[in-house]
Each structure stands twice: as structure tokens, then as C-alpha cells.
Amino acid sequence: MGIFMTGGTGFVGSMLARDLAERGHEITILTRPGEKKPAGFKEGTVNFLEGDPSGKGSWQVEASHCEVFINLAGASIFSRWNSETKRAIRESRILTTRHLVEAIAMREGKETTLLSTSAVGYYGFHDDEVLNERDTAGSDFLATVAADWEKEALEASKFGARVVICRFGIVLGKGGGAISQMIPLFKYWMGSPLGSGRQWFSWIHERDLWNIYSFLLEHKEISGPVNCSSPNPVRNREMTQALAKALGKPLFLPAVPSFVLRFMLGEFGDILLKGQRVYPGRLMEEGFDFIFSDIGEALKDIVTD
Ligand SMILES: NC(=O)c1ccc[n+]([C@@H]2O[C@H](COP(=O)([O-])OP(=O)(O)OC[C@H]3O[C@@H](n4cnc5c(N)ncnc54)[C@H](OP(=O)(O)O)[C@@H]3O)[C@@H](O)[C@H]2O)c1
């Protein structure tokens, strides 16, 4: 299948593109002019197209020749937020999705699938209740961005596209993401739980995520929101202990107090101190088989070369 990707140069996208290319799909990655392209793709398997998805452009015509669209673009949320970073986080998702949907509209009724990204942050912050796809959006900043991001993607269904909203848990992988920021702390004996350590951490191993994409491509009857997270979310303390064990480092330090994180990171600190316990109800109903449903096994696999 011809697959068009935004955000295909990032941590998730570059490995997903590699996986889909190995499965025989033809991949086109849209990347902003001047941005570094990831290396390591097998010659001729992935085509890079320069263009900025936050604006209209000739890239939309190129895109409209593809049957499948994977939308991953978005500015990083890992920073101390101010009005400028919040604007970038929001616009890099809403505008890119809007322009991608315009490209889909150019397909004029041809069979089309849009797999658009969202996050479990859609549900907002919760205590212990288990959340599934039927639960409603939260009201904090990231939850409202996610809800609006999803709304833009769902517009593609007006042009006949099958739209699946992939609500990612925290992606655990070898080449980047949250874990790559945490590993150095543990190596220097500074890894410890955050705040109470009781907050839920909904996670997914990258290999399961790649398999989910292929599953969603095969199962054309699936549309709407799909939680892409392991069936066994854990508390922050459990995840921290599992990471320490995988790295062979004991946990020495007391938990990082909440007020320290809030002082250092501002509003973004809440993302680390609060969480949500998400269950992949839709994938389980449809019979998807997770390779990694145990956090210890997943982290051991990731930290092993
Ligand atoms: N990683 C996770 O744990 C996680 C969890 C939940 C949701 N997500 C979502 O999944 C998506 C992919 O995550 P990731 O970890 O792979 O992110 P990433 O490594 O930061 O990559 C994001 C991609 O988005 C593009 N991008 C960055 N800033 C942009 C901007 N201002 N305007 C337009 N495009 C921009 C970049 O492509 P070019 O530079 O090539 O243009 C980049 O390759 C993101 O939208 C993220 O919010 C990720």
C-alpha cells in the first residue's frame, strides 16, 4: 500500500516507517525543509518529501496519491511550557492535521484510511479508575489539545475516509522517548519515583505499537478511537522499580518531591506527577495479541542491546 506519513522522522515514526517498509508498503515521509532526515533505511524503501504540514503546499497533491495516511507530526511536549511552547504544541498538531485532511479531500471518494495520533492524555488526570475508549476528554491543557486534534482528524470521515484515532500510551523504545531521558539518571544513581509514586503510567512497547498499525490496516472494520497502550498499566513507583531492575541499579534515593518538580518544570510537571490508568478495550475486543504486557519484560528488552 502507498502510505504517506507526517512526523515520520521522529522517534515513533522512523521505526514505524522501517517496519512498514519491511512489510512491503511504499512509504513517503513528509519532512519540513532543513530538518535532519533519519539514516538507516534500506535503499529505496522510503521516499522523503520536503514540505511543511503546518501550511498548505504542493505536498498535499503528492499526498493525495496515497491510500493510507499516518499522522504523527507534533512539536515535543518535553519542556517547561510558556505561552509560546503551548502554542507550538497545539498548532503543530491541529494545523498539520487540518492540512492533511485537505489532502485526503482531494482523493474524491477513493478508498482511504487515516490513522491519526492522539494520546492517553486525552482522558485528563485520574486516580485509580480504569479508562477505556468510551470515557470522555479531560479539561487540562494536553487533554484539550488531544480532543481538538482528534476532532480535526475525524473531519476526514466527511470525505469518505476510514479514520482511526490512535491514543498512544507512553511509548517505550530503544531509540528515544521518555525512557531514553530516564536511563541516564539511573546510570548516575539518581533514578527515583516522582511525587507520591502512586500515579498511573500507561505504556506501550514500540514493537507492539508497530504491530498495532499493521493490525489496524488489516482490520478495515475498525474506526474511531483505539487506546494503544498495554493491558497492564502500572504506577510510577512500579515502573521506576522495574527500570532500576532492568538496568541492574538499586533505587537509593527517596521520591522526588512534587513541589520540586513543579518548581523546576511548571505546568509540565503535572504530566509526570499525575496520570491515567488506561485499558486497550478496543484492541482486546478485536483479538490483538500484545507481545509485551509486563512492564519488567518490556523494559528488560529495551535496555538490552
Ligand atoms: N513518544 C511517546 O511516548 C508519545 C506518547 C503519546 C503521544 N505521542 C505523539 O506521537 C507523535 C510522535 O511522537 P514521537 O515521540 O515520535 O515525536 P518526535 O520524535 O518528537 O517526532 C515528531 C515529528 O513531528 C514533526 N514536528 C516536530 N515539530 C513540528 C512542528 N512544529 N510542526 C510540524 N511538524 C513538527 C517532526 O518531523 P520533521 O522534523 O521531519 O518535520 C518530528 O519528526 C507526536 O505527535 C506525539 O505527541 C507520542
The ligand as an SDF file (V2000), in Angstrom:
LIG
                    3D

 48 52  0  0  0  0  0  0  0  0999 V2000
    6.5460    9.1480   22.2100 N   0  0  0  0  0  0  0  0  0  0  0  0
    5.5150    8.9910   23.0480 C   0  0  0  0  0  0  0  0  0  0  0  0
    5.6380    8.3870   24.1460 O   0  0  0  0  0  0  0  0  0  0  0  0
    4.1690    9.5670   22.6850 C   0  0  0  0  0  0  0  0  0  0  0  0
    3.0830    9.3760   23.5530 C   0  0  0  0  0  0  0  0  0  0  0  0
    1.8370    9.9090   23.2230 C   0  0  0  0  0  0  0  0  0  0  0  0
    1.6840   10.6030   22.0280 C   0  0  0  0  0  0  0  0  0  0  0  0
    2.7490   10.7750   21.2080 N   0  0  0  0  0  0  0  0  0  0  0  0
    2.5760   11.5350   19.9610 C   0  0  0  0  0  0  0  0  0  0  0  0
    3.0370   10.7680   18.8690 O   0  0  0  0  0  0  0  0  0  0  0  0
    3.6270   11.6200   17.8800 C   0  0  0  0  0  0  0  0  0  0  0  0
    5.0190   11.0760   17.5480 C   0  0  0  0  0  0  0  0  0  0  0  0
    5.7650   11.0380   18.7500 O   0  0  0  0  0  0  0  0  0  0  0  0
    7.3620   10.9830   18.7270 P   0  0  0  0  0  0  0  0  0  0  0  0
    7.7910   10.6460   20.1040 O   0  0  0  0  0  0  0  0  0  0  0  0
    7.8300   10.1790   17.5780 O   0  0  0  0  0  0  0  0  0  0  0  0
    7.7000   12.5260   18.4600 O   0  0  0  0  0  0  0  0  0  0  0  0
    9.0520   13.1760   17.8740 P   0  0  0  0  0  0  0  0  0  0  0  0
   10.1930   12.2310   17.9320 O   0  0  0  0  0  0  0  0  0  0  0  0
    9.2180   14.4870   18.5860 O   0  0  0  0  0  0  0  0  0  0  0  0
    8.7030   13.4310   16.3520 O   0  0  0  0  0  0  0  0  0  0  0  0
    7.6660   14.2790   15.9580 C   0  0  0  0  0  0  0  0  0  0  0  0
    7.7750   14.6460   14.4960 C   0  0  0  0  0  0  0  0  0  0  0  0
    6.9000   15.7300   14.2820 O   0  0  0  0  0  0  0  0  0  0  0  0
    7.4760   16.6740   13.3930 C   0  0  0  0  0  0  0  0  0  0  0  0
    7.4180   18.0080   14.0180 N   0  0  0  0  0  0  0  0  0  0  0  0
    8.0950   18.4290   15.1200 C   0  0  0  0  0  0  0  0  0  0  0  0
    7.8030   19.7100   15.3820 N   0  0  0  0  0  0  0  0  0  0  0  0
    6.9240   20.1080   14.4250 C   0  0  0  0  0  0  0  0  0  0  0  0
    6.2680   21.3240   14.1390 C   0  0  0  0  0  0  0  0  0  0  0  0
    6.4430   22.4110   14.9040 N   0  0  0  0  0  0  0  0  0  0  0  0
    5.4380   21.3750   13.0640 N   0  0  0  0  0  0  0  0  0  0  0  0
    5.2510   20.2910   12.2850 C   0  0  0  0  0  0  0  0  0  0  0  0
    5.8560   19.1050   12.4740 N   0  0  0  0  0  0  0  0  0  0  0  0
    6.6850   19.0210   13.5460 C   0  0  0  0  0  0  0  0  0  0  0  0
    8.9290   16.2910   13.1520 C   0  0  0  0  0  0  0  0  0  0  0  0
    9.0700   15.9340   11.7590 O   0  0  0  0  0  0  0  0  0  0  0  0
   10.0220   16.7820   10.7390 P   0  0  0  0  0  0  0  0  0  0  0  0
   11.0580   17.4540   11.5850 O   0  0  0  0  0  0  0  0  0  0  0  0
   10.5890   15.7390    9.8380 O   0  0  0  0  0  0  0  0  0  0  0  0
    9.1290   17.7130   10.0240 O   0  0  0  0  0  0  0  0  0  0  0  0
    9.1590   15.0960   14.0670 C   0  0  0  0  0  0  0  0  0  0  0  0
    9.8250   14.0340   13.4060 O   0  0  0  0  0  0  0  0  0  0  0  0
    3.6650   13.0240   18.4780 C   0  0  0  0  0  0  0  0  0  0  0  0
    2.6280   13.7890   17.9120 O   0  0  0  0  0  0  0  0  0  0  0  0
    3.4260   12.8020   19.9620 C   0  0  0  0  0  0  0  0  0  0  0  0
    2.7270   13.8520   20.5870 O   0  0  0  0  0  0  0  0  0  0  0  0
    3.9800   10.2630   21.4940 C   0  0  0  0  0  0  0  0  0  0  0  0
  1  2  1  0
  2  3  2  0
  2  4  1  0
  4  5  1  0
  4 48  2  0
  5  6  2  0
  6  7  1  0
  7  8  2  0
  8  9  1  0
  8 48  1  0
  9 10  1  0
  9 46  1  0
 10 11  1  0
 11 12  1  0
 11 44  1  0
 12 13  1  0
 13 14  1  0
 14 15  2  0
 14 16  1  0
 14 17  1  0
 17 18  1  0
 18 19  2  0
 18 20  1  0
 18 21  1  0
 21 22  1  0
 22 23  1  0
 23 24  1  0
 23 42  1  0
 24 25  1  0
 25 26  1  0
 25 36  1  0
 26 27  1  0
 26 35  1  0
 27 28  2  0
 28 29  1  0
 29 30  1  0
 29 35  2  0
 30 31  1  0
 30 32  2  0
 32 33  1  0
 33 34  2  0
 34 35  1  0
 36 37  1  0
 36 42  1  0
 37 38  1  0
 38 39  2  0
 38 40  1  0
 38 41  1  0
 42 43  1  0
 44 45  1  0
 44 46  1  0
 46 47  1  0
M  CHG  2   8   1  16  -1
M  END
$$$$
